[in-house]
Amino acid sequence: MASVGPGVREVRLHVEGERRVFYVARFEEAVYVLHAFEKRTRKTTPRDLELGRERFRTLMTMRRKKDGSQAQR
């Protein structure tokens, strides 16, 4: 899901309808789930994509702040 952010992947579940999970697994310490939702149409809604992007940006900001505070120690 490069449209959400670099390194973001999507899991597609076909159980009683369609479900999707956006996640990032490129960091050593954790897999970060950005958004999980149920799809009701063939296309992913702009709202779901934007929510994934927003959470990706927040994650990256938090990581930069954390890395900066550890470097100052």
mmCIF file of the N, C-alpha and C atoms, coordinates in Angstrom:
data_MODEL
# 
_entry.id   MODEL 
# 
loop_
_atom_site.group_PDB 
_atom_site.id 
_atom_site.type_symbol 
_atom_site.label_atom_id 
_atom_site.label_alt_id 
_atom_site.label_comp_id 
_atom_site.label_asym_id 
_atom_site.label_entity_id 
_atom_site.label_seq_id 
_atom_site.pdbx_PDB_ins_code 
_atom_site.Cartn_x 
_atom_site.Cartn_y 
_atom_site.Cartn_z 
_atom_site.occupancy 
_atom_site.B_iso_or_equiv 
_atom_site.pdbx_formal_charge 
_atom_site.auth_seq_id 
_atom_site.auth_comp_id 
_atom_site.auth_asym_id 
_atom_site.auth_atom_id 
_atom_site.pdbx_PDB_model_num 
ATOM 1   N N  . MET A 1 1  ? 0.832   -1.187  0.000  1.00 0.00 ? 1  MET A N  1 
ATOM 2   C CA . MET A 1 1  ? 0.000   0.000   0.000  1.00 0.00 ? 1  MET A CA 1 
ATOM 3   C C  . MET A 1 1  ? 0.879   1.254   0.000  1.00 0.00 ? 1  MET A C  1 
ATOM 4   N N  . ALA A 1 2  ? 1.641   1.410   -1.034 1.00 0.00 ? 2  ALA A N  1 
ATOM 5   C CA . ALA A 1 2  ? 2.511   2.580   -1.152 1.00 0.00 ? 2  ALA A CA 1 
ATOM 6   C C  . ALA A 1 2  ? 1.706   3.875   -1.115 1.00 0.00 ? 2  ALA A C  1 
ATOM 7   N N  . SER A 1 3  ? 0.440   3.812   -1.467 1.00 0.00 ? 3  SER A N  1 
ATOM 8   C CA . SER A 1 3  ? -0.391  5.025   -1.428 1.00 0.00 ? 3  SER A CA 1 
ATOM 9   C C  . SER A 1 3  ? -0.656  5.484   0.007  1.00 0.00 ? 3  SER A C  1 
ATOM 10  N N  . VAL A 1 4  ? -0.462  4.600   0.980  1.00 0.00 ? 4  VAL A N  1 
ATOM 11  C CA . VAL A 1 4  ? -0.620  4.962   2.399  1.00 0.00 ? 4  VAL A CA 1 
ATOM 12  C C  . VAL A 1 4  ? 0.722   5.424   2.955  1.00 0.00 ? 4  VAL A C  1 
ATOM 13  N N  . GLY A 1 5  ? 1.802   4.706   2.634  1.00 0.00 ? 5  GLY A N  1 
ATOM 14  C CA . GLY A 1 5  ? 3.128   5.085   3.101  1.00 0.00 ? 5  GLY A CA 1 
ATOM 15  C C  . GLY A 1 5  ? 4.147   4.044   2.706  1.00 0.00 ? 5  GLY A C  1 
ATOM 16  N N  . PRO A 1 6  ? 5.434   4.419   2.664  1.00 0.00 ? 6  PRO A N  1 
ATOM 17  C CA . PRO A 1 6  ? 6.467   3.451   2.302  1.00 0.00 ? 6  PRO A CA 1 
ATOM 18  C C  . PRO A 1 6  ? 6.547   2.311   3.314  1.00 0.00 ? 6  PRO A C  1 
ATOM 19  N N  . GLY A 1 7  ? 6.554   1.098   2.814  1.00 0.00 ? 7  GLY A N  1 
ATOM 20  C CA . GLY A 1 7  ? 6.645   -0.068  3.686  1.00 0.00 ? 7  GLY A CA 1 
ATOM 21  C C  . GLY A 1 7  ? 5.313   -0.540  4.244  1.00 0.00 ? 7  GLY A C  1 
ATOM 22  N N  . VAL A 1 8  ? 4.227   0.153   3.932  1.00 0.00 ? 8  VAL A N  1 
ATOM 23  C CA . VAL A 1 8  ? 2.904   -0.257  4.430  1.00 0.00 ? 8  VAL A CA 1 
ATOM 24  C C  . VAL A 1 8  ? 2.397   -1.410  3.569  1.00 0.00 ? 8  VAL A C  1 
ATOM 25  N N  . ARG A 1 9  ? 1.909   -2.427  4.222  1.00 0.00 ? 9  ARG A N  1 
ATOM 26  C CA . ARG A 1 9  ? 1.360   -3.612  3.557  1.00 0.00 ? 9  ARG A CA 1 
ATOM 27  C C  . ARG A 1 9  ? -0.113  -3.751  3.915  1.00 0.00 ? 9  ARG A C  1 
ATOM 28  N N  . GLU A 1 10 ? -0.788  -4.625  3.170  1.00 0.00 ? 10 GLU A N  1 
ATOM 29  C CA . GLU A 1 10 ? -2.216  -4.855  3.387  1.00 0.00 ? 10 GLU A CA 1 
ATOM 30  C C  . GLU A 1 10 ? -2.472  -6.343  3.515  1.00 0.00 ? 10 GLU A C  1 
ATOM 31  N N  . VAL A 1 11 ? -3.275  -6.713  4.490  1.00 0.00 ? 11 VAL A N  1 
ATOM 32  C CA . VAL A 1 11 ? -3.756  -8.086  4.625  1.00 0.00 ? 11 VAL A CA 1 
ATOM 33  C C  . VAL A 1 11 ? -5.207  -8.073  4.181  1.00 0.00 ? 11 VAL A C  1 
ATOM 34  N N  . ARG A 1 12 ? -5.565  -9.017  3.347  1.00 0.00 ? 12 ARG A N  1 
ATOM 35  C CA . ARG A 1 12 ? -6.944  -9.132  2.871  1.00 0.00 ? 12 ARG A CA 1 
ATOM 36  C C  . ARG A 1 12 ? -7.556  -10.398 3.455  1.00 0.00 ? 12 ARG A C  1 
ATOM 37  N N  . LEU A 1 13 ? -8.654  -10.257 4.148  1.00 0.00 ? 13 LEU A N  1 
ATOM 38  C CA . LEU A 1 13 ? -9.345  -11.396 4.748  1.00 0.00 ? 13 LEU A CA 1 
ATOM 39  C C  . LEU A 1 13 ? -10.693 -11.565 4.058  1.00 0.00 ? 13 LEU A C  1 
ATOM 40  N N  . HIS A 1 14 ? -10.961 -12.762 3.600  1.00 0.00 ? 14 HIS A N  1 
ATOM 41  C CA . HIS A 1 14 ? -12.207 -13.069 2.910  1.00 0.00 ? 14 HIS A CA 1 
ATOM 42  C C  . HIS A 1 14 ? -13.057 -13.973 3.800  1.00 0.00 ? 14 HIS A C  1 
ATOM 43  N N  . VAL A 1 15 ? -13.567 -13.409 4.890  1.00 0.00 ? 15 VAL A N  1 
ATOM 44  C CA . VAL A 1 15 ? -14.366 -14.155 5.849  1.00 0.00 ? 15 VAL A CA 1 
ATOM 45  C C  . VAL A 1 15 ? -15.634 -13.350 6.115  1.00 0.00 ? 15 VAL A C  1 
ATOM 46  N N  . GLU A 1 16 ? -16.770 -13.932 5.776  1.00 0.00 ? 16 GLU A N  1 
ATOM 47  C CA . GLU A 1 16 ? -18.045 -13.230 5.981  1.00 0.00 ? 16 GLU A CA 1 
ATOM 48  C C  . GLU A 1 16 ? -17.955 -11.790 5.494  1.00 0.00 ? 16 GLU A C  1 
ATOM 49  N N  . GLY A 1 17 ? -17.550 -11.623 4.250  1.00 0.00 ? 17 GLY A N  1 
ATOM 50  C CA . GLY A 1 17 ? -17.346 -10.297 3.686  1.00 0.00 ? 17 GLY A CA 1 
ATOM 51  C C  . GLY A 1 17 ? -15.864 -10.039 3.517  1.00 0.00 ? 17 GLY A C  1 
ATOM 52  N N  . GLU A 1 18 ? -15.532 -8.820  3.243  1.00 0.00 ? 18 GLU A N  1 
ATOM 53  C CA . GLU A 1 18 ? -14.135 -8.441  3.014  1.00 0.00 ? 18 GLU A CA 1 
ATOM 54  C C  . GLU A 1 18 ? -13.637 -7.575  4.153  1.00 0.00 ? 18 GLU A C  1 
ATOM 55  N N  . ARG A 1 19 ? -12.483 -7.918  4.663  1.00 0.00 ? 19 ARG A N  1 
ATOM 56  C CA . ARG A 1 19 ? -11.840 -7.118  5.700  1.00 0.00 ? 19 ARG A CA 1 
ATOM 57  C C  . ARG A 1 19 ? -10.416 -6.831  5.259  1.00 0.00 ? 19 ARG A C  1 
ATOM 58  N N  . ARG A 1 20 ? -9.923  -5.678  5.669  1.00 0.00 ? 20 ARG A N  1 
ATOM 59  C CA . ARG A 1 20 ? -8.566  -5.263  5.323  1.00 0.00 ? 20 ARG A CA 1 
ATOM 60  C C  . ARG A 1 20 ? -7.844  -4.759  6.561  1.00 0.00 ? 20 ARG A C  1 
ATOM 61  N N  . VAL A 1 21 ? -6.530  -4.934  6.558  1.00 0.00 ? 21 VAL A N  1 
ATOM 62  C CA . VAL A 1 21 ? -5.681  -4.415  7.630  1.00 0.00 ? 21 VAL A CA 1 
ATOM 63  C C  . VAL A 1 21 ? -4.467  -3.781  6.960  1.00 0.00 ? 21 VAL A C  1 
ATOM 64  N N  . PHE A 1 22 ? -4.195  -2.509  7.287  1.00 0.00 ? 22 PHE A N  1 
ATOM 65  C CA . PHE A 1 22 ? -2.964  -1.852  6.854  1.00 0.00 ? 22 PHE A CA 1 
ATOM 66  C C  . PHE A 1 22 ? -1.976  -1.973  7.996  1.00 0.00 ? 22 PHE A C  1 
ATOM 67  N N  . TYR A 1 23 ? -0.735  -2.366  7.695  1.00 0.00 ? 23 TYR A N  1 
ATOM 68  C CA . TYR A 1 23 ? 0.260   -2.518  8.750  1.00 0.00 ? 23 TYR A CA 1 
ATOM 69  C C  . TYR A 1 23 ? 1.657   -2.175  8.240  1.00 0.00 ? 23 TYR A C  1 
ATOM 70  N N  . VAL A 1 24 ? 2.555   -1.913  9.165  1.00 0.00 ? 24 VAL A N  1 
ATOM 71  C CA . VAL A 1 24 ? 3.960   -1.677  8.864  1.00 0.00 ? 24 VAL A CA 1 
ATOM 72  C C  . VAL A 1 24 ? 4.767   -2.682  9.677  1.00 0.00 ? 24 VAL A C  1 
ATOM 73  N N  . ALA A 1 25 ? 5.615   -3.456  8.998  1.00 0.00 ? 25 ALA A N  1 
ATOM 74  C CA . ALA A 1 25 ? 6.416   -4.471  9.691  1.00 0.00 ? 25 ALA A CA 1 
ATOM 75  C C  . ALA A 1 25 ? 7.897   -4.295  9.397  1.00 0.00 ? 25 ALA A C  1 
ATOM 76  N N  . ARG A 1 26 ? 8.312   -3.082  9.131  1.00 0.00 ? 26 ARG A N  1 
ATOM 77  C CA . ARG A 1 26 ? 9.714   -2.879  8.766  1.00 0.00 ? 26 ARG A CA 1 
ATOM 78  C C  . ARG A 1 26 ? 10.593  -2.483  9.944  1.00 0.00 ? 26 ARG A C  1 
ATOM 79  N N  . PHE A 1 27 ? 10.017  -2.400  11.112 1.00 0.00 ? 27 PHE A N  1 
ATOM 80  C CA . PHE A 1 27 ? 10.782  -2.009  12.285 1.00 0.00 ? 27 PHE A CA 1 
ATOM 81  C C  . PHE A 1 27 ? 11.052  -3.236  13.153 1.00 0.00 ? 27 PHE A C  1 
ATOM 82  N N  . GLU A 1 28 ? 12.223  -3.261  13.731 1.00 0.00 ? 28 GLU A N  1 
ATOM 83  C CA . GLU A 1 28 ? 12.695  -4.403  14.500 1.00 0.00 ? 28 GLU A CA 1 
ATOM 84  C C  . GLU A 1 28 ? 11.832  -4.703  15.723 1.00 0.00 ? 28 GLU A C  1 
ATOM 85  N N  . GLU A 1 29 ? 11.317  -3.665  16.377 1.00 0.00 ? 29 GLU A N  1 
ATOM 86  C CA . GLU A 1 29 ? 10.666  -3.848  17.675 1.00 0.00 ? 29 GLU A CA 1 
ATOM 87  C C  . GLU A 1 29 ? 9.190   -4.227  17.610 1.00 0.00 ? 29 GLU A C  1 
ATOM 88  N N  . ALA A 1 30 ? 8.525   -4.020  16.459 1.00 0.00 ? 30 ALA A N  1 
ATOM 89  C CA . ALA A 1 30 ? 7.078   -4.262  16.456 1.00 0.00 ? 30 ALA A CA 1 
ATOM 90  C C  . ALA A 1 30 ? 6.508   -4.271  15.046 1.00 0.00 ? 30 ALA A C  1 
ATOM 91  N N  . VAL A 1 31 ? 5.320   -4.834  14.935 1.00 0.00 ? 31 VAL A N  1 
ATOM 92  C CA . VAL A 1 31 ? 4.475   -4.683  13.760 1.00 0.00 ? 31 VAL A CA 1 
ATOM 93  C C  . VAL A 1 31 ? 3.401   -3.689  14.170 1.00 0.00 ? 31 VAL A C  1 
ATOM 94  N N  . TYR A 1 32 ? 3.267   -2.625  13.419 1.00 0.00 ? 32 TYR A N  1 
ATOM 95  C CA . TYR A 1 32 ? 2.306   -1.572  13.751 1.00 0.00 ? 32 TYR A CA 1 
ATOM 96  C C  . TYR A 1 32 ? 1.082   -1.687  12.847 1.00 0.00 ? 32 TYR A C  1 
ATOM 97  N N  . VAL A 1 33 ? -0.078  -1.899  13.454 1.00 0.00 ? 33 VAL A N  1 
ATOM 98  C CA . VAL A 1 33 ? -1.335  -1.938  12.713 1.00 0.00 ? 33 VAL A CA 1 
ATOM 99  C C  . VAL A 1 33 ? -1.845  -0.503  12.624 1.00 0.00 ? 33 VAL A C  1 
ATOM 100 N N  . LEU A 1 34 ? -1.995  -0.022  11.396 1.00 0.00 ? 34 LEU A N  1 
ATOM 101 C CA . LEU A 1 34 ? -2.424  1.356   11.175 1.00 0.00 ? 34 LEU A CA 1 
ATOM 102 C C  . LEU A 1 34 ? -3.934  1.484   11.102 1.00 0.00 ? 34 LEU A C  1 
ATOM 103 N N  . HIS A 1 35 ? -4.580  0.500   10.491 1.00 0.00 ? 35 HIS A N  1 
ATOM 104 C CA . HIS A 1 35 ? -6.034  0.603   10.305 1.00 0.00 ? 35 HIS A CA 1 
ATOM 105 C C  . HIS A 1 35 ? -6.579  -0.772  9.935  1.00 0.00 ? 35 HIS A C  1 
ATOM 106 N N  . ALA A 1 36 ? -7.697  -1.139  10.502 1.00 0.00 ? 36 ALA A N  1 
ATOM 107 C CA . ALA A 1 36 ? -8.418  -2.360  10.157 1.00 0.00 ? 36 ALA A CA 1 
ATOM 108 C C  . ALA A 1 36 ? -9.861  -1.971  9.886  1.00 0.00 ? 36 ALA A C  1 
ATOM 109 N N  . PHE A 1 37 ? -10.424 -2.499  8.819  1.00 0.00 ? 37 PHE A N  1 
ATOM 110 C CA . PHE A 1 37 ? -11.776 -2.084  8.444  1.00 0.00 ? 37 PHE A CA 1 
ATOM 111 C C  . PHE A 1 37 ? -12.443 -3.143  7.581  1.00 0.00 ? 37 PHE A C  1 
ATOM 112 N N  . GLU A 1 38 ? -13.750 -3.005  7.446  1.00 0.00 ? 38 GLU A N  1 
ATOM 113 C CA . GLU A 1 38 ? -14.546 -3.878  6.597  1.00 0.00 ? 38 GLU A CA 1 
ATOM 114 C C  . GLU A 1 38 ? -14.856 -3.146  5.308  1.00 0.00 ? 38 GLU A C  1 
ATOM 115 N N  . LYS A 1 39 ? -14.604 -3.816  4.208  1.00 0.00 ? 39 LYS A N  1 
ATOM 116 C CA . LYS A 1 39 ? -14.905 -3.213  2.902  1.00 0.00 ? 39 LYS A CA 1 
ATOM 117 C C  . LYS A 1 39 ? -16.305 -3.615  2.473  1.00 0.00 ? 39 LYS A C  1 
ATOM 118 N N  . ARG A 1 40 ? -17.008 -2.650  1.941  1.00 0.00 ? 40 ARG A N  1 
ATOM 119 C CA . ARG A 1 40 ? -18.358 -2.936  1.447  1.00 0.00 ? 40 ARG A CA 1 
ATOM 120 C C  . ARG A 1 40 ? -18.461 -2.730  -0.056 1.00 0.00 ? 40 ARG A C  1 
ATOM 121 N N  . THR A 1 41 ? -17.404 -2.176  -0.640 1.00 0.00 ? 41 THR A N  1 
ATOM 122 C CA . THR A 1 41 ? -17.362 -1.974  -2.092 1.00 0.00 ? 41 THR A CA 1 
ATOM 123 C C  . THR A 1 41 ? -16.030 -2.526  -2.606 1.00 0.00 ? 41 THR A C  1 
ATOM 124 N N  . ARG A 1 42 ? -15.879 -2.549  -3.922 1.00 0.00 ? 42 ARG A N  1 
ATOM 125 C CA . ARG A 1 42 ? -14.635 -3.061  -4.519 1.00 0.00 ? 42 ARG A CA 1 
ATOM 126 C C  . ARG A 1 42 ? -13.460 -2.134  -4.256 1.00 0.00 ? 42 ARG A C  1 
ATOM 127 N N  . LYS A 1 43 ? -13.726 -0.854  -4.170 1.00 0.00 ? 43 LYS A N  1 
ATOM 128 C CA . LYS A 1 43 ? -12.666 0.132   -4.024 1.00 0.00 ? 43 LYS A CA 1 
ATOM 129 C C  . LYS A 1 43 ? -12.502 0.519   -2.556 1.00 0.00 ? 43 LYS A C  1 
ATOM 130 N N  . THR A 1 44 ? -11.250 0.748   -2.144 1.00 0.00 ? 44 THR A N  1 
ATOM 131 C CA . THR A 1 44 ? -10.993 1.235   -0.787 1.00 0.00 ? 44 THR A CA 1 
ATOM 132 C C  . THR A 1 44 ? -11.402 2.697   -0.737 1.00 0.00 ? 44 THR A C  1 
ATOM 133 N N  . THR A 1 45 ? -12.171 3.057   0.267  1.00 0.00 ? 45 THR A N  1 
ATOM 134 C CA . THR A 1 45 ? -12.694 4.429   0.330  1.00 0.00 ? 45 THR A CA 1 
ATOM 135 C C  . THR A 1 45 ? -11.572 5.431   0.611  1.00 0.00 ? 45 THR A C  1 
ATOM 136 N N  . PRO A 1 46 ? -11.728 6.645   0.113  1.00 0.00 ? 46 PRO A N  1 
ATOM 137 C CA . PRO A 1 46 ? -10.749 7.694   0.413  1.00 0.00 ? 46 PRO A CA 1 
ATOM 138 C C  . PRO A 1 46 ? -10.585 7.913   1.919  1.00 0.00 ? 46 PRO A C  1 
ATOM 139 N N  . ARG A 1 47 ? -11.651 7.770   2.680  1.00 0.00 ? 47 ARG A N  1 
ATOM 140 C CA . ARG A 1 47 ? -11.599 7.940   4.136  1.00 0.00 ? 47 ARG A CA 1 
ATOM 141 C C  . ARG A 1 47 ? -10.664 6.916   4.764  1.00 0.00 ? 47 ARG A C  1 
ATOM 142 N N  . ASP A 1 48 ? -10.763 5.643   4.335  1.00 0.00 ? 48 ASP A N  1 
ATOM 143 C CA . ASP A 1 48 ? -9.907  4.593   4.882  1.00 0.00 ? 48 ASP A CA 1 
ATOM 144 C C  . ASP A 1 48 ? -8.448  4.822   4.496  1.00 0.00 ? 48 ASP A C  1 
ATOM 145 N N  . LEU A 1 49 ? -8.199  5.229   3.256  1.00 0.00 ? 49 LEU A N  1 
ATOM 146 C CA . LEU A 1 49 ? -6.835  5.514   2.825  1.00 0.00 ? 49 LEU A CA 1 
ATOM 147 C C  . LEU A 1 49 ? -6.249  6.681   3.618  1.00 0.00 ? 49 LEU A C  1 
ATOM 148 N N  . GLU A 1 50 ? -7.018  7.741   3.788  1.00 0.00 ? 50 GLU A N  1 
ATOM 149 C CA . GLU A 1 50 ? -6.521  8.914   4.513  1.00 0.00 ? 50 GLU A CA 1 
ATOM 150 C C  . GLU A 1 50 ? -6.274  8.586   5.982  1.00 0.00 ? 50 GLU A C  1 
ATOM 151 N N  . LEU A 1 51 ? -7.131  7.786   6.579  1.00 0.00 ? 51 LEU A N  1 
ATOM 152 C CA . LEU A 1 51 ? -6.926  7.382   7.973  1.00 0.00 ? 51 LEU A CA 1 
ATOM 153 C C  . LEU A 1 51 ? -5.626  6.583   8.111  1.00 0.00 ? 51 LEU A C  1 
ATOM 154 N N  . GLY A 1 52 ? -5.364  5.690   7.171  1.00 0.00 ? 52 GLY A N  1 
ATOM 155 C CA . GLY A 1 52 ? -4.106  4.942   7.172  1.00 0.00 ? 52 GLY A CA 1 
ATOM 156 C C  . GLY A 1 52 ? -2.912  5.871   7.028  1.00 0.00 ? 52 GLY A C  1 
ATOM 157 N N  . ARG A 1 53 ? -3.003  6.855   6.099  1.00 0.00 ? 53 ARG A N  1 
ATOM 158 C CA . ARG A 1 53 ? -1.913  7.826   5.906  1.00 0.00 ? 53 ARG A CA 1 
ATOM 159 C C  . ARG A 1 53 ? -1.659  8.654   7.163  1.00 0.00 ? 53 ARG A C  1 
ATOM 160 N N  . GLU A 1 54 ? -2.751  9.112   7.768  1.00 0.00 ? 54 GLU A N  1 
ATOM 161 C CA . GLU A 1 54 ? -2.635  9.927   8.980  1.00 0.00 ? 54 GLU A CA 1 
ATOM 162 C C  . GLU A 1 54 ? -1.953  9.141   10.096 1.00 0.00 ? 54 GLU A C  1 
ATOM 163 N N  . ARG A 1 55 ? -2.343  7.910   10.274 1.00 0.00 ? 55 ARG A N  1 
ATOM 164 C CA . ARG A 1 55 ? -1.744  7.087   11.332 1.00 0.00 ? 55 ARG A CA 1 
ATOM 165 C C  . ARG A 1 55 ? -0.288  6.756   11.009 1.00 0.00 ? 55 ARG A C  1 
ATOM 166 N N  . PHE A 1 56 ? 0.036   6.584   9.732  1.00 0.00 ? 56 PHE A N  1 
ATOM 167 C CA . PHE A 1 56 ? 1.420   6.345   9.339  1.00 0.00 ? 56 PHE A CA 1 
ATOM 168 C C  . PHE A 1 56 ? 2.269   7.577   9.666  1.00 0.00 ? 56 PHE A C  1 
ATOM 169 N N  . ARG A 1 57 ? 1.777   8.766   9.314  1.00 0.00 ? 57 ARG A N  1 
ATOM 170 C CA . ARG A 1 57 ? 2.504   10.005  9.626  1.00 0.00 ? 57 ARG A CA 1 
ATOM 171 C C  . ARG A 1 57 ? 2.702   10.156  11.127 1.00 0.00 ? 57 ARG A C  1 
ATOM 172 N N  . THR A 1 58 ? 1.671   9.868   11.900 1.00 0.00 ? 58 THR A N  1 
ATOM 173 C CA . THR A 1 58 ? 1.769   9.953   13.362 1.00 0.00 ? 58 THR A CA 1 
ATOM 174 C C  . THR A 1 58 ? 2.814   8.985   13.887 1.00 0.00 ? 58 THR A C  1 
ATOM 175 N N  . LEU A 1 59 ? 2.807   7.753   13.392 1.00 0.00 ? 59 LEU A N  1 
ATOM 176 C CA . LEU A 1 59 ? 3.791   6.755   13.799 1.00 0.00 ? 59 LEU A CA 1 
ATOM 177 C C  . LEU A 1 59 ? 5.202   7.239   13.503 1.00 0.00 ? 59 LEU A C  1 
ATOM 178 N N  . MET A 1 60 ? 5.417   7.747   12.300 1.00 0.00 ? 60 MET A N  1 
ATOM 179 C CA . MET A 1 60 ? 6.758   8.189   11.921 1.00 0.00 ? 60 MET A CA 1 
ATOM 180 C C  . MET A 1 60 ? 7.198   9.392   12.759 1.00 0.00 ? 60 MET A C  1 
ATOM 181 N N  . THR A 1 61 ? 6.297   10.299  13.068 1.00 0.00 ? 61 THR A N  1 
ATOM 182 C CA . THR A 1 61 ? 6.616   11.447  13.930 1.00 0.00 ? 61 THR A CA 1 
ATOM 183 C C  . THR A 1 61 ? 6.996   10.973  15.321 1.00 0.00 ? 61 THR A C  1 
ATOM 184 N N  . MET A 1 62 ? 6.235   10.043  15.876 1.00 0.00 ? 62 MET A N  1 
ATOM 185 C CA . MET A 1 62 ? 6.534   9.505   17.206 1.00 0.00 ? 62 MET A CA 1 
ATOM 186 C C  . MET A 1 62 ? 7.893   8.815   17.222 1.00 0.00 ? 62 MET A C  1 
ATOM 187 N N  . ARG A 1 63 ? 8.212   8.064   16.179 1.00 0.00 ? 63 ARG A N  1 
ATOM 188 C CA . ARG A 1 63 ? 9.503   7.371   16.114 1.00 0.00 ? 63 ARG A CA 1 
ATOM 189 C C  . ARG A 1 63 ? 10.654  8.365   16.031 1.00 0.00 ? 63 ARG A C  1 
ATOM 190 N N  . ARG A 1 64 ? 10.483  9.426   15.239 1.00 0.00 ? 64 ARG A N  1 
ATOM 191 C CA . ARG A 1 64 ? 11.539  10.440  15.137 1.00 0.00 ? 64 ARG A CA 1 
ATOM 192 C C  . ARG A 1 64 ? 11.768  11.129  16.474 1.00 0.00 ? 64 ARG A C  1 
ATOM 193 N N  . LYS A 1 65 ? 10.679  11.460  17.174 1.00 0.00 ? 65 LYS A N  1 
ATOM 194 C CA . LYS A 1 65 ? 10.803  12.107  18.484 1.00 0.00 ? 65 LYS A CA 1 
ATOM 195 C C  . LYS A 1 65 ? 11.498  11.176  19.474 1.00 0.00 ? 65 LYS A C  1 
ATOM 196 N N  . LYS A 1 66 ? 11.120  9.906   19.459 1.00 0.00 ? 66 LYS A N  1 
ATOM 197 C CA . LYS A 1 66 ? 11.722  8.925   20.360 1.00 0.00 ? 66 LYS A CA 1 
ATOM 198 C C  . LYS A 1 66 ? 13.208  8.774   20.057 1.00 0.00 ? 66 LYS A C  1 
ATOM 199 N N  . ASP A 1 67 ? 13.555  8.658   18.788 1.00 0.00 ? 67 ASP A N  1 
ATOM 200 C CA . ASP A 1 67 ? 14.963  8.512   18.404 1.00 0.00 ? 67 ASP A CA 1 
ATOM 201 C C  . ASP A 1 67 ? 15.758  9.756   18.789 1.00 0.00 ? 67 ASP A C  1 
ATOM 202 N N  . GLY A 1 68 ? 15.168  10.922  18.659 1.00 0.00 ? 68 GLY A N  1 
ATOM 203 C CA . GLY A 1 68 ? 15.832  12.163  19.032 1.00 0.00 ? 68 GLY A CA 1 
ATOM 204 C C  . GLY A 1 68 ? 16.077  12.265  20.514 1.00 0.00 ? 68 GLY A C  1 
ATOM 205 N N  . SER A 1 69 ? 15.107  11.837  21.331 1.00 0.00 ? 69 SER A N  1 
ATOM 206 C CA . SER A 1 69 ? 15.264  11.916  22.784 1.00 0.00 ? 69 SER A CA 1 
ATOM 207 C C  . SER A 1 69 ? 16.283  10.900  23.268 1.00 0.00 ? 69 SER A C  1 
ATOM 208 N N  . GLN A 1 70 ? 16.388  9.742   22.617 1.00 0.00 ? 70 GLN A N  1 
ATOM 209 C CA . GLN A 1 70 ? 17.390  8.745   23.015 1.00 0.00 ? 70 GLN A CA 1 
ATOM 210 C C  . GLN A 1 70 ? 18.791  9.202   22.611 1.00 0.00 ? 70 GLN A C  1 
ATOM 211 N N  . ALA A 1 71 ? 18.901  9.930   21.506 1.00 0.00 ? 71 ALA A N  1 
ATOM 212 C CA . ALA A 1 71 ? 20.206  10.389  21.056 1.00 0.00 ? 71 ALA A CA 1 
ATOM 213 C C  . ALA A 1 71 ? 20.766  11.459  21.987 1.00 0.00 ? 71 ALA A C  1 
ATOM 214 N N  . GLN A 1 72 ? 19.893  12.173  22.695 1.00 0.00 ? 72 GLN A N  1 
ATOM 215 C CA . GLN A 1 72 ? 20.320  13.245  23.583 1.00 0.00 ? 72 GLN A CA 1 
ATOM 216 C C  . GLN A 1 72 ? 20.830  12.714  24.925 1.00 0.00 ? 72 GLN A C  1 
ATOM 217 N N  . ARG A 1 73 ? 20.591  11.462  25.243 1.00 0.00 ? 73 ARG A N  1 
ATOM 218 C CA . ARG A 1 73 ? 21.011  10.898  26.535 1.00 0.00 ? 73 ARG A CA 1 
ATOM 219 C C  . ARG A 1 73 ? 22.490  10.713  26.634 1.00 0.00 ? 73 ARG A C  1 
# 
